[in-house]
Amino acid sequence: MRSLELNARVENTRELKQKPVKFELKKIKEHFDEGILSIEKQYRVFDDLQDKGMESEGKTILRSQIVLAEGILDFFIHEMSKYAVYHMFINQWSKSDKYNRFSVPMELFEKIVQDQGSSDAFFEFLNERFSREVYLSEECMKDQLNLIGIKFSDVMEKAFPAKNQKESIEQGRKVVKELFKRRNEIAHQIDRSHISAEQEDITKDFVCDNIGYIKSIADAIFDIALQNEQAEA
């Protein structure tokens, strides 16, 4: 029979909130590199499926690589954002114009004042705030890079070298825009057209090229961040 006796209330079992870790620049880049490497290893799965004549299944792997690679780039920008804005707050990086207009809740402002500039509280706020945002569209990426003191134009020029900065920026903007569009089509509609329901084709060369673009963007952001840090030293 089921016992109807009341059990004593368990006390002092509230799980402690885990504080976000403050990673250094090189560790942030390691996270990105590890993630990209794990995605690139999926080429072997694709090749194996192709050898077995499972073309449709292989293309599913290719589509997943695009979505995951974009996700890793987004996470990289999140980590870079926390690092940069936090170091602006503790006066170890030059403050960007957007930083000076960065909004925080009054509750946090009061806590910082009461704790005499509590940097931990501010970093926890950044972690929570940035985790809700996506920085993969051209405008969002540009705005976020401007916030952290890294010009979008400088990143594009470094990532997509051309005859001049204008051509680099145009090429970079096109890559970012088309990648974000394709990522959304794969993630939200399985790469099918809303008009015909036909699935867009995808090739290994397309994935290799675009993962290469993503790596170039992350490398450029990291290199410029390192230069900024060394200039502040």
N, C-alpha and C positions, 0 to 999 in steps of 0.2 A: 504494500500500500504506500501511496505517496505521503511523505512526511509533511505535516502542516505546522511544524514547530518553526518559530521565528529564529533566524540566525543572527548572531551579533553583527552589527554594521562594521565593515572593514574600514579602518581609518588610516590616514597618512600613506595612502597608496597613489596619490596623484602623480602622474608621470611628469618628470621635470622636462621643461621645454629645452630642446637642444639648441644651442647657440650656433649660428652660422660660422664657418671657419674662414679666417682671413688668409687667402692664398697669395703667394708672391707671383710676380709676372711669369717667371719661368715655369712654375707649377701649373698656372692657368693654361699656358701653351701646351704643356705636357698632356693635360686633360683633353685638349682639342686633338693633338696628334694621335693619342691612344684611340680616341673615338673614330677618327678617320681611318686609321689602320684596320680597326675591326670591321669597318664597312668595306674597305677595299678587299679584305680577305673573302668577301662574299662573291667575288669574281670566280673563285674556284667552284662555288656551288653552281653558279650560272653555267660555267663551262661543262660541268658534270651533267647538268640537266640537258644542255644542248647535245652532248654526246649520246644521250639516251633518247633523243628525239622529242624531248618534252619542252618544246619551244615556248608554249604559253606559260608554263610554270617558271621557265627561266626569265621571261620578261617581267613576271611578278617580282622576282628578286631584283631586277634592274630598277623597277619603279620604287621598291622599298629603299634602295640605296639613295635615290634622290631625296626622298622625304627625310631619311635619317641624317644624311649629310647636311641638309638645310637645318635640321634640328640641332646638330652639333655646332654649326656656325652661330645659330641664335644663342645657344648656351654660352659659347665663347664670348659673345658680345655682352651677355649678362654678367659674366664673371669679370670681364674687363671694365664694365661700367661700375660695378661695386668697388673694384680696386681703385679706379681713377677718382671717382667722386669722394670716396672715403679719404684718399690722400690729399685731395683738395681741402676737405674739412679739417684735417689735422695739419694743414699748412706745409705739406711736403710736395705738393704739385701746384703749379700756377693755376689759379681759378679761371675757368672759362666764363664767357659772358652769360651763357645759359645756366651755369652753376649759380651765378649771383642772382638769378631769377627763379631758382629751384624752390618749389613749394614744399613745405612740411606741415603736418597737422599741429595745431596749437598744443595738443597733449604732449607731443614729442618735444616741441620747443620749450615747454615748461619743464619737462624732465631734464633736458640738456642744461637749462639754466640752473635748476636746483642741484644737479650733480656736477656743476662746474664744468660743463662741456663734455658730458659723457659720450665718448666716441663709440662705445659698444652699443648704446641705444640707437645711435644714428646708423651704424652698420646694419643692425637688425632691421631697421626701417628700410634701408636700401635693398636688403635681401628680399623683403616682403614686397616692396613696391615694384622692383624690376622683374620679379618672378611672374608677375601677372601680365607682362607686356611682351610683344613680339616685335623683333627688329629686322625683319627680313624684306619688307617692302623698301623701295628706294627712299621714300620720304622718311619712314621711321628709322631706317639705318642712318640716313644723313643727319637727322635730328639728334639721334643718340650719340653718334660720333662727335658732333659739335658740342654736346654736353660734356663729354669726357676730354675735350681739348684735342681731338684728332680730326682734322678736316677730311671730309668725305672725298674732296678733290685730290688731296694728297694720297689717300689710300688708293683711289682708282688709278692715279698716275703711276704709283709704285707697282700695283698689281697687274696693270694692263699697259705696259710700256708701248708707246707708239711714237709717231713723228713729233708730236707736241702734246701738251697737257689737254687741250681741247679734245683731241681724238681719243686720248686715254679715258677721259671722263665719259665721253659718249659711248665708248665700248663697254666700260664698266657699268654704266647706267643700264645699258641694254641687257647685259648679262644678269644683273641683279633683278631687273624687272621680269625677264623671261623665266629665270629660275624660280622666282616666287610664284609666278603664274602657274608654272608646271607643277610645282610642289602642291599647290592648292587643288589643282585638277586631279592629281593622284590621290591626295589625302581625303578629299571631300566627295569625289565622284568616280573613283577608281579609274581615272584617266579617260572617262567616257564623255562624249559630247552631249550636252543637254538637248541639242537639236535632233541628232540622229541616233544617239545612244551607242554610236560606234566608238571603239576604243582606239586612242591615239597609239601609233606604233612607237617603239622605243628600241634603241640599239646600245650595245656595249660601248661603242665609240662615243655616243652621246653622253653616257654616264661618266666615262673616263674624262672627257673634256670638261664636264661641269663640276665634277669633284676636284679637278685640277684648278678650276676657277675659284672654287670655295677655299681651297688651300692657299691660293695666291692672295685672296682678300684677307684671310686670317694672318698670314705671314706679314702682310703689309701693315696691318693694325698693330701687330706685336712689335715689329721693327720700329715703327714710329713711337710707340709707347716706351720702348727701351731708350730711344733717343731723348724723349721728353724727361725720362727719369734721370738719365745721365747728365742732362743739362741742369737739373735741379740739385744735383749732388754737390 
